[in-house]
Amino acid sequence: MSDEELAEQSEKGEPEKGRWSQAEQLLAVIADRVSRLEYVLISVNTEHKSQRPKAPEPIRRPGAKPAEVRQRMSDNQANTLFELLNRGAT
């Protein structure tokens, strides 16, 4: 492959459509756990929550869909939920 083709594959590759050996699966697990440990170490040693990094995403694996992005609840939605829950308690 040319350099351009390799660069395109590295950016647009879809590992979840390929086949992995057991060794590749285990290596991905190890990489994910090391990444998670690094995240926890940084988070524990960071004073302000706003300065903490985002949690790492696991390596995409064959047969697995990419993780869905969770939407955060807005203040208005949180207040509405709070009111609904508190009305039921009275």
N, C-alpha and C positions, 0 to 999 in steps of 0.2 A: 504494500500500500504506500501511496505517496504521503508526504508529511501533511498535506491538506486533508486527505481522507482520514488519517489517524486522528487529527485534531477534531474533525467533525464527529467521528465515532466516540471520542472521549467526552464530548459535550452532549451528544444526543443519544448515547448508548442506553439500552434498556436491559439491564442485567436480569430483571424479573422474567424475561422471555427466553433466557438461555438455560443451560443445564450446569449445575455445579456439582463437583465431587464432594464427598464427605469432608475432606480436608479443607476445601474452600468454605464450606458451611461453618466448620469449626473456627477457621481463621476469621470469618466475619463476626462470629460471636465474641471472640477474644477482642477484636478491634472495637466492637460496640461497648464492651465492658470497660476497656481501658479509657475510651472516650467518656463514658459515664463517670468513671472514677475521677478523671481530670475535671469534669464539670462540677462534681460534688466538692472536690478540694478547693476549687476557685470560689464556689458559692459560700462555703463555710468560712473562708477567709476574707470575704467581702463584707464590709460594714453595711452599706446601703443596698437594699433590695433592688433599687433601680439600676445599680451598676453591675448586677450579676449578668452573666452571659445567658443566651438562650440555651435551653436543654438540647443536647445533640440528637440528631436524627439517626436511627439505625441504618446500616447499609442495606440498600434494597436487595432482596433475595429473589430467586426464581419462584414464580407462582404467587408472589405477594404483591398486593396493590400498594402504590405509594400512600403514605400517611395523609389523612385528610387534615386540613388546617381548621382548627377549632376557632370559632368566633367568640370573642369576649363579650360578656354581657354589658350593655351600656348602663349608665347610672339610672336612666329612665326605666329601663327594663328591670333593674334590680329593685327600684322603689316600688314598681307595680307588683312584682313578686312578693316583696315584703308586706305590702298592704293586703294582698290576697291571703297570705299565710296568717297574718295577724287577725284578720276578720274572722277566720275560721276558729280561732282560739277563744273568741269572746262569747 
